[in-house]
Amino acid sequence: MTASRFLHEGRAYALLAAAGLRVPRHGFLESGALPFAPGEPIVLKGIADELWHKSDKGAVAFAPFETEALRARAAEMRAALGPEHPWIGGLVCEKVAFQRLAGLPTEALVSLKRDPDAGWMVVCGIGGLQADAWAALAPPLLWPVALATPEQALTELKAHWLGRTWLGLQRGTSALTDEAKLRTFLQGLWRAVDGLAREGVTLLELNPVVLDAEGLPTALDGVGTLAPEGDGAPAAPDPAWYRALVAPRDLVIAGVSSREGTVGRIILENVQRSSLKGALRLIKPGAQAFLGLPCLASVADLATAPTDQLIVSLPAAQTLELVEQLCHQGGGATVVYIVAGGLGDGADTEGLGKRLVACLETHRRAGKWTPALLGPNGLGLYSPDLDLNTLFIPDEKLPLRPQPGHAALVSQSGAFLITRLSRRPELGLRAAIAIGNQMDLRCSDFLRGFGEDPAVKVVGAYLEGFAPGDLQATAEAAAQLRASGRRVLLYKGGRSQEGMAAASSHTGALAGDAALQASVLRRSGAMLAERIEAFDAALSWLGAYAEGTPRRVAIVTNAGFESVASADLLTGPFRGAKLTEAETPRLAALIEAHGLAGLVSPRLPLDLTPMADEAAYLASTQFLLETEADAVVVGLVPLTRRLATADPAAFGPFARALKELATASGKWVGVAVEGGAIYDAYRQGLREAGLPVFLTMEEALEGLRVIASEA
């Protein structure tokens, strides 16, 4: 018979009491002596397996304490429940007198649950019989235990309808408890999680939690679930995989065809442009050399001549056989990058993916050598330090040239990665990696890898879904990056029902609960962009400036519409910079010195009008950087003849001077060039100077808004 996974109320009370939480005095009738005086008001509860709602089954009775009468009533409950709910015992509980308010909910629902993706969560909202209806009006609070503290939870509870009611902050009410008691209660919940984890509990639901006569939160009911046998986290890959991936000393490709234009052939042509030319081999049965490169007969040859990185561009079934052979022989490649799909996704009709995962897990749990596996359905990576391009996109479609920098870009979607690389060629990168379906190496592994790489200051990630259990690990890795002074920028796709379905069909990913994921990730300190355009804009800013969080922004432009529109956008987490009384006349003098008196008003946002030239822009930018502004956005509508936009010899020095002002001040300067394609060279010149450049003022400010919302 399968062991029950039901956590009954008696056991729940014991776990709560062990954490120092208030529970009613209680005891089972079957245990003998009970802590009640004759005639004392009590509650009798019939405790049975899988009985979640006792009152619905007539298994709750209010009566004076009298042992024999209670035994008889418990026998009636047991008979009524029948074989559907195997009897555990009659639980006798203190009848707790609790506080109420007319017309306002005072009962809470608290859940302690181990989410398979997010880890342990504390959920707190309005409870009682109408809990579902109240949840629509006052959504429950979600606290990831690993990322939130009881003190942070108390701050949020005080702002919630429930907390306001308990503390007497609603109009016309008086306090039922105080902050000290609520803080102690929340601290007890955090302690309780440790006990639940040790006991193998996955869910403990307390409904209702009430305030007793002294204002102490008290659980009047508690039920939950236990984890099945063998429920555990997957074994971790060897951390050496990260260096082998982004900075391999040698590389092997399997699946290179003699036909031009095939996936393996394109990968080879791209890799041959790197500095790995002398450390590149192919697996090619029956050939000693191919296209001038040395060949191995099979993956078996890697047992005695291993490689850092093996790229496999073979059909799914052959890929599986290759990885199984590597594991069987106990060596050959530190990291394996799998290009093909058809493993664990919608195209896998033979269970190849399950077989592959089982192979890796079996070897790791046994302590045997196992390669780290990236993919399947991986498009490749780019590592500027080695000019290493393993993407299967031809060079004429995506010409990548080394632009080393402090940003790392990781994407579950290969198409997202390459379109970012195409649109932002100026972005200074440590690495850009398409991670595919995360069958082995997961998002959290990459964030941890970047965390060990001192060259990485900013991480941008596009995700469609999390591998099982990886939401919590990703959030914890993001929190570690933030703790070390690094930045994490995320875009999470698959937030709608349609998006979830699309993500599942595309990558086999579980998009999951969007609200839960967003809550967990924001608490980690990561920045979440709601739109891809906002992600791009924020990444451009962070690619230029790894440090700082601008919240006071100054605008200088030569167009009235930019001035007005930007003023409308300077709300929320940041605001427009302001001038002091002493700064206003200084700005007026600057305007006059550049022949703009009578045309330009000395106020912010600063509209220089189309009569401004580069010198006026530079002087104005320098002035604004000396004010309280953390960042200056320079709006350039280039259609005026006062700006030299066609000749690099003219606009190049202007671009470099703007960047020098930013560097000297330690503040951020970005540029919006609102014009058509004929000004692309002008934009490129500004980018080459190291400035973040945007098509519109709105784009520039939207990126800053994402960064300003960083926790």
PyMOL commands that set and color helices and strands:
alter all, ss='L'
color gray80, all
select helices_A, chain A and resi 9-18+29-31+54-57+67-84+131-137+150-159+161-166+179-198+241-246+263-271+277-279+299-303+316-329+352-365+384-386+414-423+443-451+470-483+497-507+514-523+532-544+560-569+583-593+614-625+648-665+677-688+697-708
alter helices_A, ss='H'
color red, helices_A
select strands_A, chain A and resi 6-7+26-28+41-48+60-64+87-94+108-115+119-126+141-144+201-211+217-219+223-226+251-254+280-283+289-290+293-296+307-312+333-338+372-374+381-383+388-389+404-411+429-434+458-463+487-492+527-528+552-557+575-576+606-607+631-636+668-673+693-694
alter strands_A, ss='S'
color yellow, strands_A
deselect
rebuild
show_as cartoon
